[in-house]
């Protein structure tokens, strides 16, 4: 399963620049990101091309960070497809803890990254069901190389 890095940082000028600088110095490419404001602190979520390495480097620099599993799904960029995906997940009683998405090719393909709660048996069935419904689950390297 693909990994994202969650980084808990103080919400002040220069903190994001310090993180992007560390990653840049180590030749780690950011593929996608999201930032959530939590008042005095923020939560940055990153998809990078070398998540294990990035996690170790950031942690060594004293940043509070964690690797999280994400289900990365390629979705045709057409109206209603996100609804189709969320409907399948809802019908399978899968809890979506967190999600974000981006378009790779307008009118063609997007990606939805989901942090979900489900057991291993249900997850395996879910992967099969999503494939049957025309969604492609991206392997970790596929996501990191987008």
N, C-alpha and C positions, 0 to 999 in steps of 0.2 A: 504494500500500500504506500502511496506517496506520503511525503512528510512536508509539513510546514513548520517554520520556526516562529514561535510566539515570544515576543520580547516585551517585558514590562519595564517601562522607563519613566523617569521624571518628565513632566510636561513643562519643558523650558527650552528657550532658544539654543540651538546647537546640538541637541541630543540626537536628532535624526541624522544630521550631518556626520556626527561621530560614528554612527552605525554604518552608514553608507561608505564612509571613509575606510573603516576596518575591512568591510567586504571588498571594496575596490582594491585596496592594498594586497589582498590575498587572492585576487583574480576570481572572485565569486560573482556570478552574474545573477542579478535579481530578475526573476521572470514575472512576478506579480506581487503586489503588496496592498495592504489595507491598514489604516490607522484608526483606532478608536479612542476618542477623548474620554477620560475617566476623571475629570477634574484636575487635581494636582499631578496625576499620572496618566499615562497612555499605554495602549496595547498595540504593538505593531505585529502584523502577521505577514510573513514573507514566504514566497515560493522561490527557492534559489536552485541553481544547477548542481550544487554540492552541499546538500543540507547537513549531513553529518559533520563535514569539515567546518562549515559555517557555525554550527552549534558549538563545537569545541572552541573555536577561535573567540567567539563572542563571550562564552562562559569564562574562558581564560582571562578576558579583559574585564571581568567583574560584572558583566551584565546578567540580569535575571532573565533567563530564557529557557525554553523547553521545546522539544520536538513533539509535534502532534501528528497523528494519522489523519489524512484527509482522503476522501473518496473523490477522485477527479473524473468528471464525466464530460465527454464531448457531446455537445447538443447542437443539432441543426439550428441555425439562426433564423428561426421562423416564428411568427406570433403563435403563442399557445404552447410551445414546447416546454418551457419552464413549468407551466401548469401541469402538463402531462407527467413530467418528472415528479413534481411534488405530490401529485395525486397517487402515483404508484407508491411512493414512500409512505404516504399517509395510510393507504389501504393495507400496506404491509406492517403497519404499526411501528414504523421506524421514526425515532425522534431525531430531528435535525437540531443539533446543538448550535451550530454556527455555519454560515455559508457566505460565499461571495462568488462573483463570476466576472467574466470578461469575454469580449468578442475577439476572435482571431481573424476571421475573414467575414466582413459585413455581408449579410445575406447568405452566408454559407455555414460558418461554424463558430460556436462559442464554447466556453469551458465553464463548468460549475464545480467549485471545490466545496465539499461538504464535510463537516465533522458530524458524525452520526453516532447514535447509541443503538447497538444491536448485538446479539450474540453471534458467535462464529457460524453456527448452522444457518441462522436466518440470513447472515451476510452472504454466504455462498449461494443460497437460493435467490437472494436479491440481485446478485450479479447476473445470474442466468436470466432472471425476469427482465432486467433492464436491457440486456442484450437482445432478448426476444422482441422487446418494444422498440428497438432501433437505436438505443443509446450505446455509445462506446465508452467503456471504462478504460481510462488511460493508465497504463503501467507507469510506475514512478519515473523511469527514464524518459518516457514519452512526454510527460509533463515538464520535466526539467529541461528538455531540449526544444520546447516550443519556441 
